[in-house]
């Protein structure tokens, strides 16, 4: 039976508030209008906290406003952070970096793990209303878990795939401890895994389709946990739920990751088997009863009308397939808004991880375009059964920006 929280939407709304001049909580009306019942919120430790024990009161208040509105709209929230603090002695103080793995007491590595546990304790204590915490994001990729100072170098010496997984298992254990000390009722997901191709830092053999990297990665994770070589041999001590990003990726790897989001085929039984393969790994290690959150999935169209039409059709096909996965609790569509504001900045490829492709995942346009619903917004609405007037809700939300600008102009 499909979960009542099956359809979800993800968007870093606090961050978008800053660049669109619409309060984050106003955008949740778009989420509700789509018929979604869950929202994934970017809540980075390094933005909400000043250090592992000190809240950033301004950021805390912004998130409380957002979470309060989510509660009013009956949206279940998954809070996600993929940044953390590093101790003195490291080249970086925050980011996606870790010192080299060293389990000796007092090492920089152990200090970083202890800071991670404390940070999660502080964060979760501040927001007891958050039901689920996603404690990491894509740690099997070099971009999201790399050596201290990595981004300041020529990027030629990343962690190996095995090193990243060893570190990720450590981090999940310490993060989960912090979450559970603060709120025993909150659920913890494992790090949300991505594809695991060698050129992005993974260890999946080149001859396999990229999305089988999810199952490959889960097997590496479970093997370590159950080996007895880490902090606990019980997966329950690391997570309550599983999470991964099941994007439909290109299987044409001749140009490597350049076209992974673009030159794709229509989702079919192979997309379903990518996910079933990951679940088969869960069953292999006795976790068949755990639920799964598909934390990011979606299609980009690069602003091209013909591609927008095609990806709307792909969206419908994928969501229908997802409903055949009984272990899935929630599928979080990525993302609520386009990010065309990035196009106004020089060197978009340098400012956005996915370049132009990253800009056009959104279900709605931005406020200066009246938050107009895009084609796939109507597809998702049909799937959820919502009858809201998406265009009218979009105009209403966009109007909040215009009124704010008018008020500020009058003050000046």
C-alpha positions in Angstrom: 0.0 0.0 0.0 1.4 3.4 -1.0 2.5 5.6 1.9 0.4 8.6 2.7 3.6 10.6 2.5 4.6 9.2 -0.9 4.8 12.4 -2.9 7.4 14.9 -1.7 9.2 18.0 -2.9 12.7 19.2 -2.2 14.1 22.7 -2.4 16.6 24.8 -0.4 13.9 27.4 0.4 15.9 29.3 3.1 18.6 29.9 0.5 16.1 30.8 -2.2 14.5 33.4 0.2 17.7 35.3 0.0 17.9 35.5 -3.8 14.2 35.8 -4.7 12.9 38.1 -1.9 10.0 35.8 -1.1 9.9 34.3 2.4 10.7 30.6 2.4 7.5 29.6 4.0 5.4 31.2 1.3 6.7 28.7 -1.2 5.2 25.8 0.7 1.8 26.8 -0.8 3.2 25.6 -4.1 4.2 22.3 -2.5 0.7 21.9 -1.1 -0.9 22.9 -4.4 1.0 20.1 -6.2 -0.6 17.7 -3.7 2.7 16.8 -2.0 2.6 15.7 1.6 6.3 15.9 2.4 9.1 18.5 2.1 12.9 18.0 2.1 14.6 21.0 3.6 18.3 22.0 3.3 19.4 22.6 6.9 23.2 22.7 6.8 24.9 22.4 10.2 27.3 25.2 9.2 24.5 27.6 8.4 22.1 26.9 11.3 25.0 26.8 13.9 28.0 29.1 14.4 29.9 26.2 15.9 28.9 22.7 17.2 27.3 24.2 20.3 26.2 27.7 19.3 23.0 28.4 17.3 22.9 31.1 14.7 19.8 32.7 16.1 18.8 34.5 12.8 19.1 31.2 10.9 17.2 29.3 13.6 14.4 31.7 13.4 14.1 31.5 9.6 14.0 27.7 9.8 11.4 27.8 12.6 9.2 30.0 10.5 9.5 27.5 7.6 8.9 24.4 9.8 5.9 26.1 11.5 4.2 26.7 8.2 5.0 23.1 7.1 3.2 21.9 10.2 0.2 24.1 9.4 0.1 22.5 5.9 0.6 19.0 7.3 3.9 18.5 5.4 6.2 16.0 6.9 9.8 17.4 6.9 13.1 15.6 6.2 15.9 17.9 7.3 19.2 17.5 5.4 22.7 18.7 5.9 25.8 17.9 3.9 28.3 20.3 5.5 30.0 20.1 8.9 32.6 21.7 11.1 36.3 20.8 11.3 38.7 21.3 14.2 41.5 23.7 14.5 44.6 22.2 12.8 42.7 21.5 9.6 43.1 23.6 6.5 39.3 24.1 6.3 36.9 25.0 9.1 33.7 23.9 7.4 32.6 22.1 4.2 32.6 18.6 2.8 36.1 17.7 3.9 37.6 15.4 6.5 41.1 14.8 7.8 42.7 11.5 6.9 41.1 8.6 8.9 43.0 8.2 12.2 41.1 6.4 15.0 43.7 7.3 17.7 42.3 9.3 20.6 42.8 13.1 20.1 43.5 12.9 16.3 42.1 15.6 14.1 39.9 12.9 12.6 38.4 11.8 15.9 37.9 15.5 16.9 36.0 16.0 13.7 33.7 13.0 14.4 33.1 14.2 17.9 32.2 17.7 16.6 29.8 16.1 14.1 28.0 14.2 16.9 27.8 17.4 19.0 26.6 19.5 16.0 23.8 17.0 15.3 22.8 17.0 19.0 22.6 20.8 18.9 20.7 20.9 15.6 18.1 18.3 16.5 17.6 19.9 20.0 16.6 23.1 18.2 14.1 21.5 15.9 12.2 18.7 17.7 9.4 19.0 15.1 11.5 17.5 12.3 10.5 13.9 11.8 13.4 12.6 9.7 17.0 13.7 9.5 19.1 12.9 6.5 22.6 13.1 7.9 24.6 13.1 4.7 24.5 13.6 1.0 26.3 11.7 -1.8 29.4 10.8 0.3 30.4 8.3 -2.3 31.3 11.2 -4.7 34.5 13.2 -4.5 32.6 16.6 -4.5 30.8 15.8 -1.2 33.5 13.9 0.7 37.1 14.8 0.1 40.4 15.4 2.0 40.8 18.5 4.0 42.1 21.2 1.6 40.9 19.3 -1.5 39.1 22.2 -3.1 42.1 24.4 -2.6 44.4 22.0 -4.5 44.3 20.8 -8.1 41.8 18.0 -7.0 44.3 15.3 -8.1 44.4 13.5 -4.8 40.9 12.7 -3.6 40.0 9.9 -1.2 39.7 6.5 -2.8 36.2 4.9 -3.0 37.2 2.6 -0.1 38.5 5.5 2.0 35.3 7.5 1.4 33.2 4.6 2.5 35.2 3.9 5.6 34.8 7.6 6.6 31.1 7.7 5.7 30.4 4.7 7.9 32.2 6.5 10.8 30.3 9.7 10.2 26.9 8.0 10.0 27.5 6.3 13.4 28.5 9.5 15.2 25.8 11.6 13.5 23.1 9.1 14.4 24.3 9.2 18.0 23.9 12.9 18.1 20.4 12.9 16.6 19.2 10.1 18.9 20.6 11.7 22.1 18.7 14.9 21.2 15.4 13.3 20.0 14.9 9.6 20.4 11.6 9.9 18.4 13.3 11.3 15.3 14.2 8.9 12.5 17.7 8.9 10.9 18.4 8.1 7.2 21.7 6.8 6.1 23.7 9.1 3.9 21.8 9.6 0.7 23.8 7.8 -2.0 24.3 8.8 -5.6 25.6 7.0 -8.6 29.1 5.6 -8.1 31.0 5.9 -11.4 34.8 6.0 -11.2 35.2 9.4 -12.8 33.0 10.9 -10.0 34.9 9.1 -7.2 33.1 5.7 -7.0 34.1 2.2 -7.7 31.3 0.8 -9.9 32.8 -1.1 -12.9 32.6 0.8 -16.1 30.6 -1.9 -17.9 27.6 -1.4 -15.6 24.9 1.3 -16.0 25.7 4.2 -13.6 22.6 3.8 -11.4 23.5 0.3 -10.4 26.1 2.2 -8.4 23.5 2.7 -5.7 23.2 -1.1 -5.0 27.0 -1.4 -5.4 27.5 1.3 -2.8 25.0 -0.1 -0.3 26.7 -3.4 -0.4 30.0 -1.7 0.4 28.3 0.1 3.3 26.6 -3.0 4.8 29.7 -5.1 4.4 31.6 -2.7 6.6 28.9 -2.3 9.2 28.3 -6.1 9.6 32.0 -7.0 9.6 32.5 -6.0 13.2 35.5 -3.8 12.3 33.6 -0.5 12.9 31.7 1.0 15.8 28.7 -1.4 15.8 27.8 -4.5 13.7 24.1 -3.6 13.9 22.8 -1.3 11.0 20.2 0.0 13.4 22.9 1.9 15.2 23.6 3.8 12.0 20.2 4.5 10.5 16.5 3.8 10.7 15.7 4.4 7.0 17.6 4.0 3.7 18.1 6.9 1.2 19.4 7.3 -2.3 19.1 9.5 -5.4 17.5 7.4 -8.2 18.0 9.9 -11.1 17.4 8.4 -14.6 21.0 8.6 -15.9 22.4 8.2 -19.4 23.9 4.8 -20.0 26.0 6.3 -22.8 29.3 6.8 -21.0 31.5 7.8 -23.9 31.6 11.4 -22.8 31.6 10.4 -19.1 29.4 12.5 -16.7 28.9 15.5 -19.1 25.6 14.2 -20.4 24.4 11.9 -17.6 21.3 14.1 -17.0 20.6 14.9 -20.6 21.1 12.0 -23.1 18.7 9.7 -21.3 16.1 7.1 -22.3 12.5 7.0 -21.1 12.3 5.4 -17.7 11.3 1.7 -17.9 11.8 -1.6 -16.2 15.6 -0.9 -16.0 15.0 2.2 -13.8 12.8 0.0 -11.5 15.5 -2.6 -11.3 18.1 0.0 -10.3 16.0 0.5 -7.2 15.0 -3.1 -6.7 18.7 -4.0 -6.9 19.4 -1.6 -4.0 16.5 -3.2 -2.0 17.9 -6.7 -2.8 21.1 -5.6 -1.0 19.0 -4.4 2.0 17.4 -7.9 2.1 20.8 -9.6 1.8 21.8 -7.9 5.1 18.5 -8.4 6.9 17.1 -4.9 6.5 14.1 -5.9 4.3 11.6 -4.3 6.7 13.3 -0.8 6.6 11.6 1.8 4.5 13.4 3.8 1.8 13.3 7.5 1.0 14.2 8.4 -2.6 15.7 11.8 -1.6 16.2 13.3 -5.1 14.8 12.5 -8.5 13.8 14.6 -11.5 14.6 15.7 -15.0 16.2 18.8 -16.4 15.3 20.3 -19.8 17.9 23.1 -20.1 15.1 25.6 -20.9 14.3 23.9 -24.2 10.6 23.6 -25.0 10.7 20.3 -26.8 12.8 18.8 -24.0 10.4 20.2 -21.4 7.5 18.3 -23.0 9.5 15.1 -23.2 10.7 15.2 -19.6 7.1 15.9 -18.4 6.2 12.6 -20.0 9.2 10.9 -18.4 8.2 12.3 -15.0 4.8 10.6 -15.3 6.4 7.3 -16.3 8.9 7.4 -13.5 6.3 8.2 -10.8 4.1 5.4 -12.0 7.1 3.0 -11.8 8.0 4.4 -8.3 4.5 3.4 -7.1 5.4 -0.2 -7.8 8.2 -0.1 -5.2 6.5 -1.2 -1.9 9.5 -0.4 0.2 9.5 3.3 -0.8 8.0 5.7 1.8 8.6 9.0 0.1 9.9 10.1 -3.3 11.2 13.7 -3.2 11.0 15.4 -6.5 13.9 17.7 -7.3 13.2 20.6 -7.3 10.4 23.2 -6.6 11.8 26.2 -8.6 14.0 26.8 -11.6 17.1 28.7 -10.8 17.3 31.1 -13.8 18.8 33.7 -11.6 22.0 31.8 -12.0 22.0 32.7 -15.7 22.5 36.3 -14.7 25.8 35.4 -13.1 29.0 35.1 -15.0 30.5 31.7 -15.5 27.4 29.7 -14.6 29.3 26.4 -15.0 31.6 27.5 -12.2 28.8 28.7 -9.9 26.5 25.7 -10.2 27.5 22.1 -9.7 25.5 20.9 -12.7 26.0 23.9 -14.9 23.1 24.8 -17.2 21.4 21.4 -16.6 21.1 22.2 -12.8 19.0 25.4 -13.5 16.1 23.6 -15.1 14.9 20.9 -12.8 12.2 23.1 -11.3 8.5 22.5 -11.3 7.7 26.2 -11.1 9.4 29.3 -12.5 10.8 32.0 -10.2 8.7 34.9 -8.8 9.7 37.4 -11.5 8.0 35.0 -13.9 4.9 34.7 -11.6 6.0 31.3 -10.4 4.3 29.9 -13.5 3.8 26.1 -13.3 5.9 24.1 -15.8 4.5 21.1 -17.7 5.7 18.5 -15.3 3.9 20.4 -12.4 0.6 19.4 -14.0 1.9 15.8 -14.4 2.7 15.6 -10.7 -0.6 17.3 -9.7 -2.5 14.6 -11.8 -0.6 11.9 -9.9 -1.4 13.3 -6.5 -5.1 14.1 -7.3 -4.8 17.8 -6.3 -7.3 20.1 -7.9 -5.6 23.4 -7.0 -5.3 26.2 -9.6 -1.5 26.0 -9.9 -1.2 29.2 -11.9 -3.3 31.2 -9.4 -1.3 29.9 -6.5 1.9 30.7 -8.3 0.8 34.3 -8.9 -0.2 34.6 -5.3 3.2 33.5 -4.1 5.0 35.7 -6.6 2.9 38.6 -5.4 4.4 38.3 -2.0 7.7 39.3 -3.5 6.3 42.2 -5.3 4.6 43.6 -2.2 7.8 43.2 -0.2 9.7 45.2 -2.9 7.0 47.9 -2.9 7.1 48.2 0.9 10.9 48.5 0.8 10.7 51.1 -1.9 8.2 53.2 0.1 10.5 53.0 3.2 13.4 54.4 1.1 
